[in-house]
Amino acid sequence: MNAAPDKPAPHPRPRVVILGGGFAGLRAAQALRSAAADITLIDRNNHHLFQPLLYQVATASLSPADIAAPIRQILKKQRNARVLLAEAASIDTARRVVRLSDGGEEPFDHLIIGVGARNWYFGRDQWAAHAPGLKDAADALAVREKFLLSFEAAEREPDAGRRRAILTFVVIGGGPTGVELAGAMAEIARRAIPREFRRIDTTTARIILLEGGPRLLDAFPEHLSARARRDLEAMGVEVWTDSRVTSIDDHAVTIGEERIVTRNVFWAAGVRASPLAESLGVPLDRAGRVMVGNDLSIPGHPNVFVVGDLACVNDAKSGAPVPGVAPAAMQMGTFVGRLLAREIAARTRGEPVLSRPAFVYRDKGNLATIGRARAVGVIAGRGFAGFPAWALWLAIHIVYLIGFRNRVLVLLQWAWAYFRYERGARLITQPSAERVAKLRGGV
Ligand SMILES: Cc1cc2nc3c(=O)[nH]c(=O)nc-3n(C[C@H](O)[C@H](O)[C@H](O)COP(=O)(O)OP(=O)(O)OC[C@H]3O[C@@H](n4cnc5c(N)ncnc54)[C@H](O)[C@@H]3O)c2cc1C
């Protein structure tokens, strides 16, 4: 029988292309390790990044290499997998090819899309220039440089009003990332660096956390949101709830009638699915995620799966939406990888392919850290806070970090920071003079 004219020629082993080496894509590749298939993992970065610890890079506790690992190295023992450093630009499901941004094409028999999300400014893209977000290693370094440079600029600024603006840090978004960022910034300004500056008192820095809704951490029970707020306030963070930002520029953040004069705004208020999803021409939800069936494939395209933050799916057991968190992404990746491995094995043996199972999300709980020995968490429906939650947060993040070297390095640096309050990654590597001048520019 001839192959359909618009389909690629038959290939001796099925070709599985995986887009994205994040939590979901990587798990999918690993679950296919024994499959008789040729797996190609494509990522626009050469590393897998542990995003839950990005805020620690942004606040100079860790270096990017501590929370990242080369994808090539992770998959080096997996003989059926190859890694390509490339950016997927669009997907042609009819021709079964992924088009790359450099003009190349990658054909597939099965496709697993796990390219995640990006910063989202609610359609106000112009805010991005004033309020860096936190999604990849470059973002974290940009935040770190801006934060550290502000103290340098303030040390040189004789005008009290300008100094005040330079030392006002506004974090937008009261979810886990905003809470972590604001807490860590307060600790640095109040504990880590005060004795290093001569003209400024870094403990007077204002750190303001803005949240549009009525409470912080809205995925947590109310009493834990309240606890997080109390902890942050005890650490010197001003928490403003019901504060919807209406404009951001180089000099201020505006919330309705209120204007906060500041040179430092950081964005932790939202992400949106990768624009790659739009090229599929299938229904997307309001956050731009692909609405997949309960086997995580796209309706009408049983060979194309979407996993991780890019997928919009309800848990097959509880009916609740599966959240955009790392454990869900890992579980989806493993689910699809195993499902495909089983189907490929059945086809190889000439056996019929059985009907597919539905994805069930195992919710292992939720934790958010606030600062040194302060965190909140819900595990197995039970809420807890303070040191036990923090210790658990620490342990879980160490366990899930990829690479023994990373685990050891991160543990050492956390221990150091815990006992000495010092931050070990306080390098400003980009040229500073112009940026210091900009920070000191007129109020
Ligand atoms: C700052 C921050 C803190 C977080 N904290 C937590 C937390 O504490 N706990 C928790 O559970 N979750 C947390 N999350 C969410 C969690 O990181 C995500 O749910 C998870 O990373 C989703 O995994 P993924 O594989 O879908 O996408 P990602 O991990 O984002 O991976 C996507 C991959 O695709 C690649 N890619 C993107 N576009 C393309 C393209 N066009 N072509 C090729 N490659 C591409 C990227 O380089 C990346 O490697 C946090 C997220 C952020 C940003």
The ligand as a Gaussian input file, in Angstrom:
#p B3LYP/6-31G(d) Opt

LIG

0 1
 C        9.436000      31.558000      39.116000
 C        8.644000      30.277000      39.134000
 C        8.454000      29.600000      40.322000
 C        7.744000      28.417000      40.351000
 N        7.602000      27.756000      41.550000
 C        6.978000      26.573000      41.566000
 C        6.909000      25.828000      42.775000
 O        7.401000      26.276000      43.834000
 N        6.305000      24.612000      42.752000
 C        5.773000      24.105000      41.601000
 O        5.265000      22.998000      41.607000
 N        5.800000      24.785000      40.452000
 C        6.399000      26.005000      40.403000
 N        6.454000      26.700000      39.231000
 C        5.756000      26.178000      38.049000
 C        6.559000      25.104000      37.373000
 O        7.885000      25.535000      37.196000
 C        5.906000      24.774000      36.054000
 O        4.597000      24.285000      36.319000
 C        6.691000      23.723000      35.285000
 O        7.978000      24.217000      34.986000
 C        5.982000      23.334000      34.004000
 O        6.745000      22.390000      33.339000
 P        6.711000      22.291000      31.747000
 O        7.583000      21.149000      31.394000
 O        5.318000      22.331000      31.272000
 O        7.359000      23.662000      31.241000
 P        8.791000      24.260000      31.538000
 O        9.396000      23.669000      32.745000
 O        8.584000      25.731000      31.484000
 O        9.661000      23.801000      30.303000
 C        9.412000      24.250000      29.003000
 C       10.662000      24.014000      28.171000
 O       10.343000      24.308000      26.824000
 C       11.382000      25.068000      26.241000
 N       10.763000      25.861000      25.176000
 C        9.858000      26.849000      25.296000
 N        9.467000      27.278000      24.089000
 C       10.151000      26.542000      23.186000
 C       10.157000      26.515000      21.767000
 N        9.386000      27.320000      21.030000
 N       10.992000      25.642000      21.159000
 C       11.785000      24.813000      21.885000
 N       11.792000      24.796000      23.222000
 C       10.978000      25.644000      23.866000
 C       11.940000      25.888000      27.373000
 O       13.272000      26.272000      27.115000
 C       11.829000      24.912000      28.551000
 O       12.987000      24.138000      28.698000
 C        7.170000      27.905000      39.168000
 C        7.347000      28.586000      37.963000
 C        8.090000      29.758000      37.940000
 C        8.300000      30.482000      36.633000

